[in-house]
């Protein structure tokens, strides 16, 4: 486990880092990362060159993240990003190599953690794939007019599925209750690949949109995984646990397989 001291030893003066100004708040948004250079690292603070676009004075006092890509044991860049949690305390002038430059002054980091660079990377799931999601309420009851819904894309953090607003049933044309879901609604999502259950999670609706290439009857919903779900074999009571990298490793091979297939077609 990387300590603050270890992380600071990797980012001396002249090191190029990314400043995470704002973390992406949903499945379709990315972190606001701005590349910059370390000017100085001292006991009480870290000094970075003002990036482009500039950080405005109204951001003083805000928490941010100084990030860099971690190297593996062989010295090669991996897919893990170390993030130093810092607070911006001042924007001012700093003399670097005998020239004044506008700089950002941060408090000494309070914490450091790692994040997978693949976590929010979404891979498209072709229609030829046997990949579907079952949607239920938090008690495990089916809420839609269909048993399963086709997955549009998938990441280690969530998925996007397709839903028709109205579908044909024995009773005629009816509204699918799943199409009435709203942002921040919590549901259970059970992911199936090749007819096999791959992952069962409590999820939250993060986005709802009408795809521009589709007719008005189609909706896309993006969900973010928030907890792992199991049920007791005897009581069948649903239980919730922390969603960890263990669960992400269960879907990572399928994501890698989709990437390989896409590369072969390219």
N, C-alpha and C positions, 0 to 999 in steps of 0.2 A: 504494500500500500504506500503510495507516494505521500510524503509529508510536505508541509509548506516549505520547510528548509530545503528539501530535495528539489522541489519545483523551482524555487528561486535560484538554485545553482545552475539551472538550465537556461535562464533568460538574462544573461548579463548585458551590459551596454553593447549596442549595435545588433542585438538579436531582433529578428523580425517576428512579430506576433500578431494575432488577431484580437481586437478589442470587441467583446460582445456587449454592445450597447443595450440591446433589447432581445430577450428570448422570444422566439416565435410562439404565439399563443394558441395556434390551432394546427390542424394537419396540413393545411395548404399554405401556411406561412413559414418562412425561414427565419433563423436568427439574424439580427442586424449585426453583421460582423464587418469591422473596418480594419484593414491592414495598417500596421504602424510599426515603429521601431522603439526599442527600449533605449532610453537615454542614460538612466542611472538606476541602480538598486542600492538603497542604503537601509540602515536598521529600521527607520521609522516610516519609510515611504518608497514607492516605485514611481519613476518619472517616465512618461511616454511622450513621444512626439505627437503633436496634434495631427490626427488623421484627416483624410479627405473622403467624404464630407466631414466638416468640422463638428466637434462637440460644442454645443452652445452652453453659455453660462448657467442657464436654467437647469442644467443637468447636474450641477454641483450638489453633492449630498446624496446622489443616487448610487445604488449598488450596481456594479457591472462585473464583467469577467474578463480576465486576461488569459488567453488561450493559446496553446501551441500543440502541434501533433507530436505524440510520444513516439520515441524510437524503440524498436524491439531489442532483444538481447544481442542481435547481430548488428545493431546500429542502423537498421533500415526503418524508414517511416512506416508506421502501421496504420490501423484504422481506429486508434484511440486518441481522443483529444483530452489533454489535461486542462482544467479550468480553475484558475485562481480567483476566488471571490474577493472583490475589492470594492472600496467606496471612494468616489471621486471627491477630493477635498478642496481642490483649487485648480484654476486654469490661469497660467501666467507664463512669464518669460524664463527660459533656462539657458545657461551658457553651455553649449556643447561643441567641443573641438574648436574653441575660441570664436565661436559665432553664436549670437543670440537666436533662439528659436522658440516659437510658441509651444508650450508643453502642458501636459495633464499630470497633476500630482495626485497619487492615490495613497490611501492608508496602507500599511502593511497588511497583506492578505489575512483574512480570518479563517479561511478554509480552502482546501483544494479537493477536487473530485474529478473523476474520469467520466467520459461519455463516449459511447460508440458513435463514430461518424456515420454508420449505416442506420442508426436508429430511426431517423426521420426520412431516409431515402426510400421512396416509393417505386415499386416496379409494377408495370402494367400487367394485368392478367388477361391473356387472349381468350376470346370466346371458345376456342378449341379446348381450353383447360377445363377439367372437371373440378371446379373450385366454387364452393357455395357457402353461404352463411345462414344459419338458423337464427331467427330473431324471436326472443321471448321476453315476457316481463320479468321482474326480479324474483318472482315465485316460480319461474320456469314454464309458464303457460304461453303457448303460441299466441301471438297477437295479430299476425298477418293473415291475409287470405291465401298465402302460399306457405308451404312448409319451409322452403329455402329460397335464398335470393342470390343472384349471380354477383360475384366479386369483380370489381373493375380494376382496383389496384390494391397493393398490400405492402406494408412496411413492418418493421419490428415493433412499432408503436401503435399501429392501428390499421384500418382497412376502409375501403370505399365500396359500397354496394349499390346496385341498381334496383329501383322499385317503380312499378307502374301505378299511377294514381287510381285508375279504374281498370278492372279486369273482368273477363267473362267467367261467370259461374253458372251452375245449374239454374239458379234463380234469375239469371240475366246479368246485366252490367252492374257492378257494385264497386264502391270505393274500398281500396285496400287500407285498413287501419294503419299499417306501417307508414303509408304516405303522409299520415297526419302527425308523425313524430316531429318534435321541435328541438332547436338547439338547447343543449344542457339536459335533455331527457336522458335518464339512465335505463339501460336495457341489458339483457344478457345476449351475448353473441357466441355461437358455437361454429367454429370454422371446420369445414369438411374439404378434404382433398382426395380425389380418387375414391370417394365413398367412405373414407376413413376419417374419424374425428381427430383433428390435429390440435385444437386449442379451444378452451371454453373460458370466457372472460366476462366480467362485468365491464360494460363500456359506456361511454358518454357520447351523445351526438355532438360532434364538433362543427360540422358544416352540413348545409342542405342547399342544393342548387339544382337548377334546370340546365342540363348540358346544351350548349349552343347548337350542336349538330343534331339534336334529337327533337322530336315533336313534343308538344306541351304535356303529353301524358306520362313522360318519363321524368323521374327524379333521381338524383344521386345523393346518398347520405355518406358522410365521412364520420367514422367513429374512432375514438381513442381508447385503447385498452387501459383500464385503471386497476382492476383486481382479478386475480385468478379465482376460478370457481370450481368447486367439487361438490359432490353430494354424498351423504352418509348412506352406505349400502343398505342398512337396516331401516332407518327412519326416512330415508330419501330427503332429509333436510338439506337445503342448499347452504353451503358454507363459503365464506369469502376469505381470501388470503392476499398478501402483498404480491403484486405483479413484479417479478424479478427477471434477471438475465437468464434464469433457468427456463422460463417460459419462452423468452425470445429465441433461445437456442433451439427450441422445438420447431419454430417456423423458419429459422435461418436457412436450413438446407433447401427448402422449397423455393425461397427467394433467390438463392444462388442458382438453382436449376433454371428458374425463369430468366435470369440474367444471361446464362449460358445459351439458352435457346434463342434469345433476342439477338445475341452477338452472332450466332451462326446464320441467322436470317439477314443480318445487315450486310 
